[in-house]
Structure formats: structure tokens, C-alpha cells
Amino acid sequence: MANHNPDIPNLLQRFSQIGITLWCDNGQLRFRGPKGALTPDLKAELQQHKQAILAFFGQGSVDTSPSSPLNLSSFYQKPTLVSLNQVIANALENKGTEGNAIATATTTEQLLQEAMAQLKDIPDSIHFVPAQKEPMAIFLTGATGFLGTYLLNDLLEQTQATIYCLVRAPNLNTGQERLQTKLKAYGLWQETQGTRIIPVLGDLAEPLLGLSLDQFQQLAYAIDIIYHNGALVNFVYPYTALKAANVNGTREILKLATIHKIKPLHYVSSIGVFLSSHLATDHVIYEQDSLDHGGTLYGGYSQSKWVAEKLVSLASERGLPVSIYRPGTITGHSQTGVCSTQDWLSLTLKSAVLLKALPAIDTVLEMTPVDYVSQGIIYLSRQPSSLHQCFHLVNPYPCHWHQLTDFLSNFGYQIQSVSFEQWVQQVKNYTTESSSSIANILPILQAHGSGSNQVKFNSENAVHALAKAQISCPPVSSQLLHPQLSYFIHHDFLPAPPARISVN
Ligand SMILES: NC(=O)c1ccc[n+]([C@@H]2O[C@H](COP(=O)([O-])OP(=O)(O)OC[C@H]3O[C@@H](n4cnc5c(N)ncnc54)[C@H](OP(=O)(O)O)[C@@H]3O)[C@@H](O)[C@H]2O)c1
């Protein structure tokens, strides 16, 4: 990353991953984090980019400091996502950021303008001649993430190709190490496949993915197919903070797909692109439904995913061979339970166990195991009939939220169902004592509570196509959740339930 143009959203994300929160207080840069987390190197990095970070906060990032107009207690006081976003909007306005291109609540018409502005480098008409042989060089983004690690593994298993992985790292060794470490942590590493993984040092948020023009062209020449899965997944940042990685990054991927030779693009989107408050409860979204639903999207993450998917689908209309995959809530592996500990459902489970309480909200519990999503994407991407299609990779057998209490009780945790307000108060008390990351789940649970995600996602195309390969999604049940709970206990993310402690 060039010093004169640091990527502050990425920097904030890296710091937040190691538990360090940064904020701006009266023109001073402040931080809070576990003892020893701020190493001398990280401190030097902060000093080096201090002015850029302060400027970034001033430009409308979410500042959750206690003294900020937008602190977490504002979240606690606002029970619905609509009012939460009003809080964000007010906070940004107070900071003089009215000039933001995308406001907190934005209609798909406004988002369309944002997508159109990004299209200028994409040819008007794209002519694709399908290759007669299997792809031998694959480009994958987000391979160090939760889903990306499984995609990398499934590509290694199911193809003979070399996999070029975009990775953020200072040198090739560290890049290779980051990819290997994730595969090892998930029990997927196979020494014999190591030579087929080629790290490509870069960054989605940078022009040309952070590569030199020469490197970018060489890559475009070398690869046969692209899996674009990487994204900055953050439910608190505003659109302005996510645009570089999620929208500009997708624009650069489209450039890569269209220069030298036309390459099929497999794009990982999200059902979040339809989570709009104007869609009635029980409205069914089909895989072929238009993105232009005319509703209002709340929160930078869904907005950035909408604009990115729109870009990809506009390129598809121009002739680029594209398939779009919209996962639901990706959860632990259905057999091993391997799971991310950063996502909102894992943090909700943690809050339930720590507080011995779950909020009683009238919503659906949807859990789509990572192995179903990954195997589904790889299988579908290898069927010529999937091009120009969209697939919902969601659990076709969800259940009501209240059953989560039963699943946890069956495992031995005693969990009470409490009102949403009581639960928010308990989280508030808990997080002021321990500054736990579980506070981060409030915005998304508020969205569930407000009913903005009650729409149903039909996944007929995906289910039908995957049935041919005997790939199916297990229903949401105790059986699906329990391996994930065991994984959390094994990795000290959760304490074991009392009954289990007494066994040994
Ligand atoms: N998790 C879900 O429930 C869910 C649901 C629907 C859709 N999705 C979509 O699925 C995809 C994968 O999600 P995930 O849950 O696996 O997320 P994740 O674990 O947070 O992984 C994100 C990946 O993207 C990479 N990335 C982020 N910003 C980048 C940048 N500026 N340059 C290069 N790489 C960057 C990360 O690299 P680092 O390791 O360097 O940070 C990481 O490899 C995303 O597109 C997401 O929108 C996820």
C-alpha cells in the first residue's frame, strides 16, 4: 500500500480484527484494545497515517467512541434499524458530511446511478467464445476469508488448475503463509496441493487491484476464469467506507475479466441486496427477480453489495459470461462445525451463552452451512448452463428464531428467552464491563427485529441443479448447530455447558 494514499477502511478493519478500536476525539486519535495488542510496528503505522485516519473519520466513517454523536449506546436506545440509521444519518450530518454520494437509507434508483458511474471501462458489447477445455488457471479473491478458504479447497479438489489467490500481504512468503494457515486451521491443508496455490499480492480497494499495469495485464493473460468472493464484510461501516473494496474492487475485477480474453466471472453476492423495508413480510424473492426492486436499502454493506452485483449484471447484459451466487447466513461446516467466530450469528450464540438469554424476536433463523455454499458454487460454476444465471444458496429449511433456545438447551446451555429490550439492556451492561465484541451484533439483530428481513428466498434453481450432484442443504436443527457449538468450545470461543464440564 502506498504511503501517500493509505487505505484507511482496510487499516481500521485490520486493527479491529486484533481487537483494537480507533476513534477520533477532539482532533486526537484514540485507541482501545487488549494489553500488548498495539505492537511498536502497529503504533508506528498509526503515527504514519494519523492525519489520513483523522481525515477519514471526519469524512463520515462510523465513529463509535463514547464521545461521538454516534456511539454504541445510540444503537441500544434505538430498537429498529430504521431509527438506527437515522442515528447514523444525524451523526454524519453533524460532522458536515452531507455531500456523501450515498445516504444511509438509499433507494435502488439512487444506487443504480452509482453503478452506472462505474461502468465506463467495460466494453459496450462483449463477445465470448466458450473454451473447449477445462480452465487451467483460476483467479480467486477472498481466499483468506471463511467462505474463500472452502472455495480454495474445493477448487483444489475438483480441478487440476493452478489457483491464483489475491491476498493482502507484504511479500509472497507471507501471502503463501496466510493462505496455508487458514487451510490448516480448517483442517483442509494438503501438502501435495501447495504448489498449485499462487499468491497474488494486491488489494481490492486499489486501482488495478494494487498491481502494476504490467502485472495486471500478465494476470489477465494468464487466467481462464474468475471467482470474485472477496469483500469487506462489515455491518457497521457506511457505504463510503465499503465502496473502495466492494464496488471499486468489483469494477477492477470486471476490467480483468474483459481484457486480453473474455473470462467467465463467478460472483459471490448476498441475499442482503433484497433486504429492503418496502418488501412485505412473506414476499417471495425468486432467483430471476430483478435487482431493481425500487425499495430502500439500509446500511453500507447491503448498498455496496447491491451496487457491485448491479455492475456485474450490467456487464452480463453486455455479454460477459457471469453467474451470480447469493448466499444466506453462512454458518459452520455441517460435519466438522468449523465456523467463523466473527459473524453475527456466532456472536449472537456467544451472547446467548454468556448472558444466558436470547431476545424473543419474531424472525426466521436461516443457517446455510459453509460446505453447502462452497460446494454449491463450485459445482454450479462448472455447468455451462449456469452462465447468465443467478442462484440463491440459502437453507430451504429454515426454522423460527425461538427454536434456537431449544437447540442450545438440548446441548446443555440454560438459556432464557427475554424481550428484545431486556436483552439489549443486558448486552449494554455486559459490554460496558468487558468491552466485548458482542455489541457489534446489535444492528443486525435490530434489522431482524424490525421485520426488514422477513422476505423469503426461493432457491429452486440452485436446489434443482445441485440435486443432480447429490448436494443438498441440511435443515436448520440441533443436529446442524451442535458441531458448531463443539467447535466453539474446542477453540475457547464458548465455555462448555455445565453438564459437560462435570463429565470429566
Ligand atoms: N458470511 C456470510 O454470512 C455471507 C452471507 C452472504 C454473502 N456473503 C459474501 O460472501 C463473501 C465471503 O464472505 P466471508 O463471510 O467469507 O467474509 P470474510 O471471512 O470476512 O472474508 C472476506 C475476504 O475478503 C478479503 N478482503 C476484504 N477486503 C479486501 C481487500 N480490500 N483486498 C483484498 N481482499 C479483501 C479478506 O481478506 P483479509 O483476510 O486480508 O481480510 C477475506 O479473504 C463476501 O463477498 C460476502 O459479501 C457472506
The ligand as an SDF file (V2000), in Angstrom:
LIG
                    3D

 48 52  0  0  0  0  0  0  0  0999 V2000
  -20.6640  -14.6180    5.8100 N   0  0  0  0  0  0  0  0  0  0  0  0
  -21.9200  -14.5530    5.3750 C   0  0  0  0  0  0  0  0  0  0  0  0
  -22.8680  -14.9040    6.0940 O   0  0  0  0  0  0  0  0  0  0  0  0
  -22.2090  -14.0670    3.9740 C   0  0  0  0  0  0  0  0  0  0  0  0
  -23.5370  -14.0460    3.5410 C   0  0  0  0  0  0  0  0  0  0  0  0
  -23.8240  -13.6380    2.2460 C   0  0  0  0  0  0  0  0  0  0  0  0
  -22.7930  -13.2680    1.3970 C   0  0  0  0  0  0  0  0  0  0  0  0
  -21.5050  -13.2860    1.8460 N   0  0  0  0  0  0  0  0  0  0  0  0
  -20.4510  -12.8890    0.9000 C   0  0  0  0  0  0  0  0  0  0  0  0
  -19.5380  -13.9650    0.8290 O   0  0  0  0  0  0  0  0  0  0  0  0
  -18.2290  -13.4690    0.5780 C   0  0  0  0  0  0  0  0  0  0  0  0
  -17.2640  -14.0320    1.6010 C   0  0  0  0  0  0  0  0  0  0  0  0
  -17.7180  -13.6840    2.8930 O   0  0  0  0  0  0  0  0  0  0  0  0
  -16.9890  -14.2370    4.2060 P   0  0  0  0  0  0  0  0  0  0  0  0
  -18.0320  -14.3910    5.2470 O   0  0  0  0  0  0  0  0  0  0  0  0
  -16.1390  -15.4010    3.8690 O   0  0  0  0  0  0  0  0  0  0  0  0
  -16.1170  -12.9710    4.5920 O   0  0  0  0  0  0  0  0  0  0  0  0
  -14.7160  -12.8960    5.3530 P   0  0  0  0  0  0  0  0  0  0  0  0
  -14.4520  -14.1120    6.1630 O   0  0  0  0  0  0  0  0  0  0  0  0
  -14.7110  -11.5640    6.0260 O   0  0  0  0  0  0  0  0  0  0  0  0
  -13.6620  -12.8660    4.1620 O   0  0  0  0  0  0  0  0  0  0  0  0
  -13.5370  -11.7630    3.3330 C   0  0  0  0  0  0  0  0  0  0  0  0
  -12.3660  -11.9970    2.4130 C   0  0  0  0  0  0  0  0  0  0  0  0
  -12.2540  -10.8380    1.5660 O   0  0  0  0  0  0  0  0  0  0  0  0
  -10.9240  -10.3270    1.6830 C   0  0  0  0  0  0  0  0  0  0  0  0
  -10.8860   -8.8800    1.5530 N   0  0  0  0  0  0  0  0  0  0  0  0
  -11.5880   -7.9450    2.2240 C   0  0  0  0  0  0  0  0  0  0  0  0
  -11.1980   -6.7160    1.8440 N   0  0  0  0  0  0  0  0  0  0  0  0
  -10.2090   -6.9000    0.9320 C   0  0  0  0  0  0  0  0  0  0  0  0
   -9.3980   -6.0270    0.1870 C   0  0  0  0  0  0  0  0  0  0  0  0
   -9.5000   -4.7030    0.2900 N   0  0  0  0  0  0  0  0  0  0  0  0
   -8.4800   -6.5550   -0.6630 N   0  0  0  0  0  0  0  0  0  0  0  0
   -8.3290   -7.9030   -0.7870 C   0  0  0  0  0  0  0  0  0  0  0  0
   -9.0800   -8.7870   -0.1100 N   0  0  0  0  0  0  0  0  0  0  0  0
  -10.0050   -8.2840    0.7470 C   0  0  0  0  0  0  0  0  0  0  0  0
  -10.4750  -10.7170    3.0870 C   0  0  0  0  0  0  0  0  0  0  0  0
   -9.0660  -10.6510    3.1230 O   0  0  0  0  0  0  0  0  0  0  0  0
   -8.2640  -10.4560    4.5120 P   0  0  0  0  0  0  0  0  0  0  0  0
   -8.1010  -11.8380    5.0730 O   0  0  0  0  0  0  0  0  0  0  0  0
   -6.9760   -9.8390    4.0750 O   0  0  0  0  0  0  0  0  0  0  0  0
   -9.0910   -9.5590    5.3740 O   0  0  0  0  0  0  0  0  0  0  0  0
  -11.0170  -12.1300    3.1580 C   0  0  0  0  0  0  0  0  0  0  0  0
  -10.1930  -13.0140    2.4450 O   0  0  0  0  0  0  0  0  0  0  0  0
  -18.3400  -11.9500    0.6090 C   0  0  0  0  0  0  0  0  0  0  0  0
  -18.4470  -11.4810   -0.7150 O   0  0  0  0  0  0  0  0  0  0  0  0
  -19.6280  -11.7010    1.3490 C   0  0  0  0  0  0  0  0  0  0  0  0
  -20.2300  -10.4700    0.9670 O   0  0  0  0  0  0  0  0  0  0  0  0
  -21.1820  -13.6760    3.1180 C   0  0  0  0  0  0  0  0  0  0  0  0
  1  2  1  0
  2  3  2  0
  2  4  1  0
  4  5  1  0
  4 48  2  0
  5  6  2  0
  6  7  1  0
  7  8  2  0
  8  9  1  0
  8 48  1  0
  9 10  1  0
  9 46  1  0
 10 11  1  0
 11 12  1  0
 11 44  1  0
 12 13  1  0
 13 14  1  0
 14 15  2  0
 14 16  1  0
 14 17  1  0
 17 18  1  0
 18 19  2  0
 18 20  1  0
 18 21  1  0
 21 22  1  0
 22 23  1  0
 23 24  1  0
 23 42  1  0
 24 25  1  0
 25 26  1  0
 25 36  1  0
 26 27  1  0
 26 35  1  0
 27 28  2  0
 28 29  1  0
 29 30  1  0
 29 35  2  0
 30 31  1  0
 30 32  2  0
 32 33  1  0
 33 34  2  0
 34 35  1  0
 36 37  1  0
 36 42  1  0
 37 38  1  0
 38 39  2  0
 38 40  1  0
 38 41  1  0
 42 43  1  0
 44 45  1  0
 44 46  1  0
 46 47  1  0
M  CHG  2   8   1  16  -1
M  END
$$$$
